[in-house]
Amino acid sequence: MKAILMLEDGKSFEGESVGGTGEAIGEVILNTAVVGYQEMMTDPANAGKILVLTYPLIGNYGIAPKFNESNKVWLAGLVIKEKSKMYSNWQAKESFDEFVKKQDLVTISEVDTRTLAVHLRNKGEMLGIISTKDFEAKTLLAKLNAFRKKPKETLLPKISVIKPRHIGNGKAKYKVAVLDLGITHSIIRQLETLGLSITLLPYNTPSQEILRSKSKGLIISNGPEEDLGLKDAVNNVKPIVGKLPILGISTGHQVLAQALGAKITKMKLGHRGVNYPIQNPKSFKGEITVQNHSYVADIDSLNKIKDIKITGFNLNDRTVEEMESKKLKILGVQYIPAGPGFDEVNPIFKKFIKMLGGK
């Protein structure tokens, strides 16, 4: 079945539909990772987006439920170059195309993703629409214009837990609260590996309730950026700063930065991939990180905040990727602290444990 991707600047790409049919509208973003299509599709941080995968062959290792980052696909739509005709992985339970059809994800294949990626790099991220029923440029652009004028809606009530949820060992030495903005299964798995007692809290949990949970520390999770519900999270985190150790992850890092008084700015093209280099300004040692963000904490506003030090910069564009305050017991990472292996823990979480009083 024929499909088309129309960008708001009038650039269009034709292809074939391999998933759900109909129309999908969202901001068009791209990810350069070679693997991880399943994780990206099920990551709540990508909710409402049209994701372009730049690696040309998708679906060659199928779908394994154990690698889902949440219980469903959150994307508005997906754009790929080529769907693999077969898959091979001993853990796979179904094919890529079976998965996107079951999830009713509007997906377009046979797109020149190399040209599309260059276009987005030059022009910046923008709205787009994938359609399997309307191929007229005039009407598609009109739909994009109408979508842009619609009032924005928060996705966090659908993504976050509805009520507190307890995970892990209830008798663990350290009890940690997680403000759930869309925390992924892989991060929860790392926290469980550390033996923590975890309480997932709704995104809009008041500061008094967070403190009453008697947790040793607070983690503000990753999740969708620029969501209207993040204002509640910022306001509820402000009174907690300095009262218990806080770790902010990706969007949680942005929430923490705003709670401290910093500004957040949007990038022309986000960092989305698995090979972004960062460096601590006090060291010549670099680190390769996983990143998935289009917003960053403004460096000038961060530098004006007392007791906050920037401890990690992106080596490509010098954007802020990590901040810390030993006095306030604060740690923020804009990148995703992915585990080195399926059952291994990122050093950032071990550093946070030390802030809680551990070794």
Beta strands, then each sheet from edge to edge (+ up, - down):
strand 1: 2-7
strand 2: 12-17
strand 3: 23-31
strand 4: 50-53
strand 5: 57-58
strand 6: 77-79
strand 7: 82-83
strand 8: 106-109
strand 9: 126-131
strand 10: 165-168
strand 11: 175-179
strand 12: 197-201
strand 13: 217-220
strand 14: 246-249
strand 15: 264-279
strand 16: 286-297
strand 17: 309-314
strand 18: 320-325
strand 19: 330-333
sheet 1: 1+ 2- 8+ 6+ 4+ 3+ 9- 1+
sheet 2: 5+ 7+
sheet 3: 10+ 12- 11- 13- 14- 19- 18+ 17- 15+ 16-
end
